[in-house]
Amino acid sequence: SFELTQPPSVSVSPGQTARITCSGDALPKQYAYWYQQKAGQAPVLVIYKDTERPSGIPERFSGSSSGTTVTLTISGVQAEDEADYYCQTADGTFIVEFGGGTKLTVL
Amino acid sequence: QLQLQESGPGLVKPSETLSLTCSVSGDSINNNNYLWGWVRQSPGKGLEWIGTVYYNGNTYYNPSLKSRVTVSADMSKNQFSLKLNSVTAADTAVYSCTRLNHYGAGSVCFDTWGQGTLVAVSS
Protein backbone atom coordinates (compact mmCIF):
# COMPACT_ATOMS: atom_id res chain seq x y z
CA SER A 1 0.00 0.00 0.00
CA PHE A 2 1.02 3.63 -0.23
CA GLU A 3 0.25 6.36 2.27
CA LEU A 4 -0.71 10.01 2.10
CA THR A 5 -0.04 12.22 5.12
CA GLN A 6 -2.00 15.38 5.93
CA PRO A 7 -1.94 17.62 9.01
CA PRO A 8 -4.98 16.94 11.18
CA SER A 9 -5.94 20.58 11.41
CA VAL A 10 -5.30 24.03 9.98
CA SER A 11 -6.71 27.29 11.31
CA VAL A 12 -6.89 30.65 9.58
CA SER A 13 -8.73 33.92 9.97
CA PRO A 14 -11.18 35.11 7.31
CA GLY A 15 -9.43 36.72 4.37
CA GLN A 16 -6.13 34.97 5.03
CA THR A 17 -4.58 32.19 2.97
CA ALA A 18 -4.91 28.56 4.04
CA ARG A 19 -2.41 25.97 2.86
CA ILE A 20 -3.07 22.27 3.37
CA THR A 21 -0.30 19.85 2.52
CA CYS A 22 -0.36 16.21 1.53
CA SER A 23 2.80 14.10 1.38
CA GLY A 24 3.45 10.71 -0.14
CA ASP A 25 6.06 8.82 -2.11
CA ALA A 26 3.64 8.18 -4.98
CA LEU A 27 2.97 11.87 -5.62
CA PRO A 28 5.90 12.61 -7.95
CA LYS A 29 4.55 9.93 -10.29
CA GLN A 30 0.80 10.16 -9.83
CA TYR A 31 -1.78 12.91 -9.95
CA ALA A 32 -3.28 14.23 -6.73
CA TYR A 33 -6.88 15.19 -6.17
CA TRP A 34 -8.54 17.24 -3.43
CA TYR A 35 -12.02 17.01 -1.91
CA GLN A 36 -13.94 19.33 0.36
CA GLN A 37 -16.43 17.76 2.79
CA LYS A 38 -18.69 20.00 4.80
CA ALA A 39 -20.43 18.63 7.87
CA GLY A 40 -23.16 16.16 6.97
CA GLN A 41 -22.52 16.44 3.24
CA ALA A 42 -20.95 14.33 0.53
CA PRO A 43 -17.41 15.24 -0.55
CA VAL A 44 -16.93 17.59 -3.50
CA LEU A 45 -13.95 17.47 -5.87
CA VAL A 46 -12.20 20.86 -5.74
CA ILE A 47 -8.88 20.12 -7.50
CA TYR A 48 -7.99 17.40 -10.01
CA LYS A 49 -4.74 16.43 -11.75
CA ASP A 50 -2.70 18.36 -9.14
CA THR A 51 -3.67 21.85 -10.28
CA GLU A 52 -6.92 21.83 -12.27
CA ARG A 53 -10.12 23.30 -10.89
CA PRO A 54 -13.50 21.79 -11.86
CA SER A 55 -16.16 24.10 -13.20
CA GLY A 56 -18.10 25.77 -10.44
CA ILE A 57 -15.23 25.73 -7.95
CA PRO A 58 -14.21 29.27 -6.88
CA GLU A 59 -10.92 30.63 -8.16
CA ARG A 60 -9.64 31.02 -4.61
CA PHE A 61 -9.01 27.26 -4.60
CA SER A 62 -5.73 26.23 -6.22
CA GLY A 63 -3.39 23.26 -6.18
CA SER A 64 0.35 22.85 -6.57
CA SER A 65 2.87 20.05 -6.57
CA SER A 66 6.51 19.81 -5.60
CA GLY A 67 8.25 16.47 -5.28
CA THR A 68 6.52 14.27 -2.74
CA THR A 69 4.22 17.04 -1.50
CA VAL A 70 1.09 18.56 -2.99
CA THR A 71 -0.61 21.62 -1.55
CA LEU A 72 -4.16 22.89 -1.59
CA THR A 73 -4.23 26.68 -1.24
CA ILE A 74 -7.34 28.64 -0.40
CA SER A 75 -6.78 32.36 -0.91
CA GLY A 76 -9.00 34.84 0.87
CA VAL A 77 -10.61 32.19 3.06
CA GLN A 78 -14.30 32.62 3.74
CA ALA A 79 -16.38 31.23 6.58
CA GLU A 80 -18.08 28.88 4.12
CA ASP A 81 -14.72 27.19 3.44
CA GLU A 82 -14.70 25.61 6.89
CA ALA A 83 -14.71 21.89 6.17
CA ASP A 84 -12.65 18.73 6.09
CA TYR A 85 -10.28 18.44 3.14
CA TYR A 86 -8.94 15.15 1.77
CA CYS A 87 -6.20 14.47 -0.73
CA GLN A 88 -6.32 11.35 -2.87
CA THR A 89 -4.18 9.56 -5.42
CA ALA A 90 -4.00 6.23 -7.21
CA ASP A 91 -1.05 3.92 -7.75
CA GLY A 92 -1.26 3.54 -11.52
CA THR A 93 -3.36 0.38 -11.39
CA PHE A 94 -6.59 2.02 -10.21
CA ILE A 95 -5.82 1.31 -6.54
CA VAL A 96 -6.90 4.38 -4.61
CA GLU A 97 -5.60 5.95 -1.42
CA PHE A 98 -6.98 8.88 0.59
CA GLY A 99 -5.10 11.04 3.01
CA GLY A 100 -6.34 11.12 6.58
CA GLY A 101 -8.04 14.48 6.13
CA THR A 102 -7.45 18.00 7.42
CA LYS A 103 -10.00 19.98 9.37
CA LEU A 104 -9.93 23.61 8.26
CA THR A 105 -11.18 25.98 10.93
CA VAL A 106 -12.00 29.57 10.04
CA LEU A 107 -11.44 31.59 13.19
CA GLN B 1 -27.78 15.66 -14.58
CA LEU B 2 -26.01 12.67 -13.09
CA GLN B 3 -27.53 11.27 -9.91
CA LEU B 4 -26.40 8.33 -7.80
CA GLN B 5 -28.69 6.79 -5.18
CA GLU B 6 -27.72 4.13 -2.69
CA SER B 7 -30.23 1.60 -1.39
CA GLY B 8 -30.09 -1.33 0.99
CA PRO B 9 -30.55 -2.34 4.63
CA GLY B 10 -29.49 0.13 7.28
CA LEU B 11 -28.78 -2.60 9.82
CA VAL B 12 -26.76 -5.78 9.34
CA LYS B 13 -25.95 -8.43 11.94
CA PRO B 14 -22.34 -9.34 12.72
CA SER B 15 -20.90 -12.10 10.51
CA GLU B 16 -23.55 -11.50 7.84
CA THR B 17 -23.21 -9.88 4.41
CA LEU B 18 -23.74 -6.19 3.77
CA SER B 19 -25.41 -5.61 0.39
CA LEU B 20 -25.97 -2.23 -1.24
CA THR B 21 -27.08 -1.12 -4.68
CA CYS B 22 -26.41 2.15 -6.48
CA SER B 23 -28.94 3.30 -9.05
CA VAL B 24 -27.51 5.63 -11.68
CA SER B 25 -29.52 8.17 -13.64
CA GLY B 26 -28.30 10.72 -16.12
CA ASP B 27 -25.47 8.54 -17.46
CA SER B 28 -24.92 4.99 -18.59
CA ILE B 29 -22.52 2.79 -16.63
CA ASN B 30 -21.95 0.83 -19.84
CA ASN B 31 -19.28 3.05 -21.37
CA ASN B 32 -15.53 3.34 -21.13
CA ASN B 33 -15.46 6.96 -20.04
CA TYR B 34 -15.93 6.33 -16.34
CA LEU B 35 -15.60 3.78 -13.57
CA TRP B 36 -18.06 3.25 -10.73
CA GLY B 37 -17.20 2.59 -7.13
CA TRP B 38 -17.82 2.65 -3.41
CA VAL B 39 -16.31 4.70 -0.60
CA ARG B 40 -17.14 4.52 3.10
CA GLN B 41 -16.66 6.74 6.10
CA SER B 42 -16.86 5.44 9.65
CA PRO B 43 -18.37 7.83 12.21
CA GLY B 44 -15.91 10.63 12.90
CA LYS B 45 -13.27 9.11 10.60
CA GLY B 46 -11.84 9.73 7.17
CA LEU B 47 -12.70 8.44 3.71
CA GLU B 48 -11.89 4.84 2.79
CA TRP B 49 -12.05 3.55 -0.77
CA ILE B 50 -13.67 0.10 -1.01
CA GLY B 51 -13.74 -0.95 -4.65
CA THR B 52 -14.39 -0.04 -8.26
CA VAL B 53 -15.92 -1.66 -11.34
CA TYR B 54 -15.33 -0.80 -14.99
CA TYR B 55 -17.77 -1.28 -17.89
CA ASN B 56 -15.83 -4.32 -19.09
CA GLY B 57 -16.26 -6.07 -15.76
CA ASN B 58 -12.78 -5.39 -14.44
CA THR B 59 -12.76 -4.77 -10.71
CA TYR B 60 -10.29 -3.13 -8.35
CA TYR B 61 -10.35 -3.48 -4.58
CA ASN B 62 -8.79 -1.94 -1.50
CA PRO B 63 -6.14 -4.51 -0.50
CA SER B 64 -7.28 -4.30 3.13
CA LEU B 65 -10.83 -5.34 2.20
CA LYS B 66 -10.23 -7.43 -0.90
CA SER B 67 -10.89 -10.79 0.74
CA ARG B 68 -14.41 -9.73 1.79
CA VAL B 69 -15.58 -7.44 -1.02
CA THR B 70 -17.36 -7.89 -4.33
CA VAL B 71 -18.37 -4.98 -6.57
CA SER B 72 -20.42 -5.80 -9.64
CA ALA B 73 -22.43 -4.05 -12.32
CA ASP B 74 -25.84 -4.76 -13.85
CA MET B 75 -25.83 -2.96 -17.18
CA SER B 76 -29.46 -3.83 -17.93
CA LYS B 77 -30.59 -1.95 -14.81
CA ASN B 78 -27.88 0.74 -14.92
CA GLN B 79 -26.94 -0.22 -11.37
CA PHE B 80 -23.87 -1.40 -9.57
CA SER B 81 -23.62 -3.20 -6.26
CA LEU B 82 -21.46 -3.80 -3.22
CA LYS B 83 -21.26 -6.95 -1.14
CA LEU B 84 -19.12 -7.04 2.00
CA ASN B 85 -19.17 -10.30 3.87
CA SER B 86 -18.34 -11.34 7.42
CA VAL B 87 -19.07 -7.85 8.74
CA THR B 88 -18.18 -6.63 12.23
CA ALA B 89 -18.91 -3.46 14.17
CA ALA B 90 -15.84 -1.94 12.51
CA ASP B 91 -17.75 -1.97 9.22
CA THR B 92 -20.34 0.47 10.57
CA ALA B 93 -20.10 3.48 8.27
CA VAL B 94 -21.75 5.74 5.74
CA TYR B 95 -21.38 4.00 2.38
CA SER B 96 -21.37 6.17 -0.74
CA CYS B 97 -21.50 5.20 -4.37
CA THR B 98 -19.43 7.28 -6.76
CA ARG B 99 -18.47 7.88 -10.34
CA LEU B 100 -14.76 7.88 -11.08
CA ASN B 101 -13.06 9.78 -13.87
CA HIS B 102 -9.76 8.46 -15.18
CA TYR B 103 -6.82 10.41 -16.53
CA GLY B 104 -4.58 7.71 -17.92
CA ALA B 105 -1.85 5.64 -16.28
CA GLY B 106 -4.35 4.20 -13.83
CA SER B 107 -5.09 7.55 -12.23
CA VAL B 108 -8.66 8.08 -11.08
CA CYS B 109 -10.68 10.52 -9.04
CA PHE B 110 -14.24 10.67 -7.71
CA ASP B 111 -16.13 13.34 -9.62
CA THR B 112 -19.69 12.57 -8.46
CA TRP B 113 -20.97 11.17 -5.17
CA GLY B 114 -24.24 9.82 -3.91
CA GLN B 115 -25.53 11.22 -0.64
CA GLY B 116 -24.47 8.09 1.21
CA THR B 117 -26.33 5.62 3.39
CA LEU B 118 -25.55 4.70 6.97
CA VAL B 119 -25.13 1.00 7.60
CA ALA B 120 -24.85 -0.14 11.18
CA VAL B 121 -23.53 -3.55 12.14
CA SER B 122 -25.19 -4.73 15.31
CA SER B 123 -27.02 -7.70 16.71
Interface residues (C-beta under 8 A of the other chain):
Chain A: S1 Q30 Y31 Y33 Y35 Q37 A42 P43 V44 L45 Y48 K49 P54 D84 Y86 Q88 T89 A90 D91 G92 T93 F94 I95 V96 E97 F98 G99 G100 G101
Chain B: L35 G37 G46 L47 E48 W49 T52 Y60 N62 P63 S64 S96 N101 H102 Y103 A105 G106 S107 V108 C109 F110 D111 W113 G114 Q115 G116
